[in-house]
Amino acid sequence: MDSPDDPEPPPVVIEIGPSIDLHHFHPSEILDVVDAYLDAALEAGLTEVRLIHGKGRGVQRGRVREFLRQDRRVADWSEAPPMRGGWGATLAVLVRPE
């Protein structure tokens, strides 16, 4: 058990890259993760990102794509080409901040 005098551990810093694998998150967290990831990707200067949602039955794919369709930070989105995940991933082109 930590004592009140123990300092908090430093936050974990994760470098934002051009893709994120959503398999690591609970399904109920996916849209919050995508939302935060888009903010971080824009802040990092990325203009395109790849969201890896998996193939499965398409539930997460549908949720992610509906989110992207309504998001003002996204100029366009499409299914990833086969070499980048095919229907198990979605590419999103981001709107460059003014």
C-alpha positions in Angstrom: 0.0 0.0 0.0 1.3 3.5 -0.9 1.7 5.9 1.9 0.4 9.5 1.5 4.0 10.7 1.3 4.8 8.6 -1.8 4.8 10.8 -4.9 2.5 9.9 -7.7 4.2 8.1 -10.5 4.9 10.3 -13.6 2.2 10.1 -16.3 2.8 7.7 -19.1 3.5 9.6 -22.3 2.5 7.8 -25.5 3.8 9.1 -28.8 1.0 9.7 -31.3 1.6 7.9 -34.5 -0.3 7.7 -37.8 -2.4 4.7 -36.6 -4.1 3.4 -33.5 -5.1 -0.1 -32.8 -8.5 0.0 -31.1 -8.4 -3.7 -30.1 -6.7 -2.7 -26.8 -9.7 -0.7 -25.5 -13.0 -1.8 -24.1 -15.8 -1.4 -26.7 -17.6 1.2 -24.5 -14.4 3.4 -24.6 -13.8 3.3 -28.4 -15.4 6.5 -29.4 -13.8 8.4 -26.5 -10.5 7.0 -27.5 -11.0 8.0 -31.2 -12.1 11.5 -30.1 -8.9 12.0 -28.0 -6.7 10.4 -30.6 -8.0 12.8 -33.3 -7.2 15.8 -31.1 -3.7 14.4 -30.4 -3.1 13.6 -34.1 -4.0 17.1 -35.2 -1.8 18.6 -32.5 1.0 16.3 -33.8 0.5 17.7 -37.3 -0.8 14.5 -38.8 -3.1 14.8 -41.9 -4.1 11.2 -42.2 -4.7 8.5 -39.6 -5.5 4.8 -39.7 -8.0 3.5 -37.1 -7.7 -0.3 -36.7 -11.0 -1.6 -35.5 -10.8 -5.2 -36.8 -13.0 -7.1 -39.1 -15.3 -9.1 -36.9 -19.0 -8.5 -37.4 -18.5 -4.9 -38.2 -20.0 -3.3 -35.1 -16.9 -1.3 -34.2 -16.3 -0.4 -37.8 -19.8 1.0 -38.1 -19.5 3.0 -34.9 -16.1 4.4 -35.8 -17.2 5.4 -39.3 -20.4 7.0 -38.1 -18.3 9.0 -35.6 -15.9 10.1 -38.4 -18.8 11.0 -40.7 -20.1 13.5 -38.1 -16.8 14.9 -36.9 -15.7 18.3 -38.2 -12.1 17.4 -37.8 -12.4 14.8 -40.5 -12.5 15.9 -44.1 -13.0 12.4 -45.5 -12.6 8.7 -44.6 -12.4 5.5 -46.5 -11.7 1.8 -46.1 -8.0 1.1 -45.8 -6.4 -0.6 -48.9 -5.6 -4.3 -48.4 -2.0 -3.7 -47.6 -3.0 -1.4 -44.7 -5.7 -3.5 -43.2 -8.5 -3.6 -45.7 -12.0 -3.6 -44.2 -10.4 -4.1 -40.7 -9.2 -0.5 -40.7 -10.4 3.0 -41.7 -8.3 5.8 -43.0 -9.4 9.3 -42.0 -8.1 12.5 -43.7 -8.0 15.3 -41.1 -8.9 18.9 -41.6 -5.9 21.1 -41.1 -6.4 23.7 -38.4 -6.5 27.3 -39.5 
